[in-house]
Amino acid sequence: MTINAGVLALQGDIEEHVYAFKNAFEELGVKYRIVLVKKPEHLEQIDCISIPGGESTTIGVLSRRTGILDKLREKILNGLPVFGTCAGMIMLAKEVKDAVVGETGQPILGVMNISVIRNVFGRQRESFEVDLKIPEIDEKPIRAVFIRAPAAIRCWGNARPLASVKHVKFGDLIVMAREEHILAAAFHPELTKDTRVFKYFIQKVAKLV
């Protein structure tokens, strides 16, 4: 069987997600095909999808303009496994605010029971890396790259936190969360050579292997 993995390919670090999927699938020893999702009809070809980091407002606007937004929301609500990183986390959340301007009114999928604050750690110059403890994935820490990162301040319903970091103002901020077949990360696992997060998505969240 060949697994068809989609990458929402409208804006952001698309190529990095392609390579992250590629490396994870090859380490797992399974056949795969990467589908660059640029049109609604591409959603009919995939078994799972990732939403890359980038500009969440731009991704939302382009998703709506191309007709992908509503179709992808419907697919996710009907069980399509999805993994969003950074901007992808914002796209998945039901509640989104910006740390500076507050309500954004941006187009989002709104499929995950998390409340997210954009740019909660600051702008580009406040980007950082840290070793994260994510026990559900591995006992060994995972190096996490945060670039103008969001974070979740709460989860509800079936959503649950998988990892958090300390923040001076907000205390413990949720930087990875899962709700059944939906996975969201505030950081960029696609920017490191560590495939554990993508393998976790493929094996445990999407349940494709």
C-alpha positions in Angstrom: 0.0 0.0 0.0 1.2 3.5 -0.8 0.4 6.3 1.6 -0.6 9.6 0.0 0.6 12.4 2.2 -0.6 15.9 1.4 1.2 19.2 2.1 -0.9 22.4 1.9 1.2 24.2 -0.7 0.0 27.7 -0.8 2.6 29.6 1.3 5.2 28.8 4.0 8.0 26.2 4.4 6.4 23.7 2.0 9.6 22.1 0.8 10.7 21.5 4.4 7.4 19.6 5.1 7.9 17.6 2.0 11.4 16.5 3.1 10.2 15.8 6.6 7.5 13.5 5.4 9.9 11.9 3.0 12.5 11.2 5.7 9.9 9.9 8.1 8.3 7.5 5.6 11.7 6.2 4.5 12.8 5.5 8.0 9.5 3.7 8.6 10.1 1.7 5.4 6.8 2.3 3.8 5.8 3.4 0.3 4.5 6.9 0.0 3.6 9.7 -2.4 3.7 13.4 -1.6 0.8 15.4 -2.9 1.1 19.2 -3.1 -2.3 20.5 -2.2 -3.1 23.6 -4.2 -6.6 23.0 -5.4 -9.7 21.5 -3.7 -9.6 18.4 -5.9 -6.2 17.5 -4.6 -7.8 16.8 -1.2 -9.5 13.7 -2.8 -6.1 12.1 -3.4 -4.7 12.1 0.2 -4.7 10.0 3.4 -3.4 12.8 5.6 -2.2 16.4 5.3 0.2 18.8 6.9 -0.1 22.6 7.2 3.3 24.3 7.1 4.6 27.2 9.1 4.5 30.6 7.3 2.1 33.5 7.5 -1.2 32.2 8.9 -3.2 35.1 7.5 -1.8 34.6 4.0 -2.4 30.8 4.2 -6.0 31.4 5.4 -6.8 34.0 2.7 -5.3 31.8 -0.1 -7.1 28.8 1.2 -10.4 30.6 1.0 -9.6 32.1 -2.4 -8.8 28.7 -3.9 -11.8 27.0 -2.4 -9.7 24.8 -0.2 -10.6 26.2 3.2 -14.2 24.9 3.5 -13.4 21.6 1.7 -10.4 20.9 4.0 -12.5 21.8 7.1 -15.1 19.3 6.0 -12.5 16.6 5.4 -10.9 17.1 8.8 -14.2 17.1 10.6 -14.9 13.8 8.8 -11.7 12.2 10.0 -8.8 13.3 7.7 -5.6 13.3 9.8 -3.9 16.7 9.9 -0.7 18.1 11.4 -0.2 21.8 11.6 3.1 23.5 12.6 3.3 27.1 13.8 1.0 28.9 11.3 -0.7 25.5 10.9 -1.5 25.5 14.6 -3.2 28.9 14.2 -5.2 27.6 11.2 -6.4 24.6 13.2 -7.5 26.5 16.3 -11.1 27.4 17.1 -10.0 30.6 18.9 -7.2 32.9 17.7 -5.9 36.2 19.0 -2.7 38.2 18.4 -0.4 39.1 21.3 -0.4 42.7 20.2 -3.6 43.5 18.2 -6.0 41.0 19.8 -8.8 39.7 17.6 -7.5 39.1 14.0 -10.6 38.0 12.1 -8.4 36.0 9.8 -9.7 32.9 7.9 -9.1 29.7 9.9 -10.2 26.1 9.8 -11.4 26.2 13.4 -11.5 22.5 13.9 -9.5 22.0 17.1 -10.5 22.8 20.7 -7.6 25.1 21.5 -7.2 28.8 22.1 -4.1 30.2 20.4 -2.2 33.5 20.7 -0.1 34.5 17.7 3.4 35.9 18.2 3.1 35.2 22.0 6.9 34.9 22.3 7.6 38.1 20.3 8.7 38.8 16.8 11.4 37.4 14.6 14.3 38.5 16.9 12.8 36.6 19.8 12.9 33.3 17.9 14.6 30.5 20.0 15.4 26.8 20.3 14.8 24.6 23.3 14.9 20.9 24.2 11.3 19.9 24.7 10.0 17.0 26.9 7.2 15.2 25.0 6.8 11.9 26.9 4.1 10.6 24.5 6.6 10.6 21.7 9.9 9.8 23.4 11.6 9.9 26.8 14.5 11.7 25.1 14.0 15.5 24.6 13.2 16.8 21.2 15.0 19.9 19.9 12.3 22.5 19.0 12.7 25.5 16.8 10.4 28.5 17.6 10.1 31.2 15.0 7.6 34.0 15.7 5.8 31.2 17.3 2.2 31.0 18.6 1.1 28.9 21.6 -2.1 27.7 23.0 -3.3 29.0 26.4 -6.0 26.4 26.9 -7.4 23.1 25.5 -10.9 21.8 26.1 -13.1 18.9 25.0 -11.0 16.1 23.6 -8.0 18.3 23.0 -5.1 17.7 25.3 -1.6 19.2 25.7 1.5 17.1 24.9 4.2 19.7 25.6 4.6 23.1 27.2 7.1 25.8 27.9 7.3 28.5 30.6 6.4 32.1 29.7 6.9 35.1 31.9 3.4 36.5 31.4 1.3 33.4 30.7 3.0 30.7 32.8 2.8 27.3 31.2 2.1 27.7 27.4 1.0 24.7 25.4 3.3 24.2 22.4 2.0 20.9 21.2 -1.5 19.5 21.5 -3.5 16.6 20.1 -7.2 16.1 19.5 -7.8 12.6 18.2 -6.7 12.7 14.5 -5.5 16.4 14.8 -2.0 17.3 15.8 -0.7 20.9 16.3 2.8 22.2 17.2 3.9 25.8 17.8 7.4 24.9 16.8 9.0 23.6 13.5 9.9 19.9 13.6 10.3 20.1 9.8 13.4 22.3 10.3 15.5 19.7 12.1 16.7 16.3 11.0 14.8 14.6 13.9 11.9 12.7 12.4 10.3 11.6 15.6 7.4 14.1 15.6 6.5 13.3 12.0 6.7 9.6 12.7 4.5 10.1 15.7 1.9 11.8 13.5 2.1 9.1 10.8 2.0 6.1 13.2 0.0 7.3 16.3 -2.2 10.2 15.1 -3.0 9.3 11.5 -2.6 5.6 12.2 -1.4 4.9 8.7 1.4 2.5 9.6 
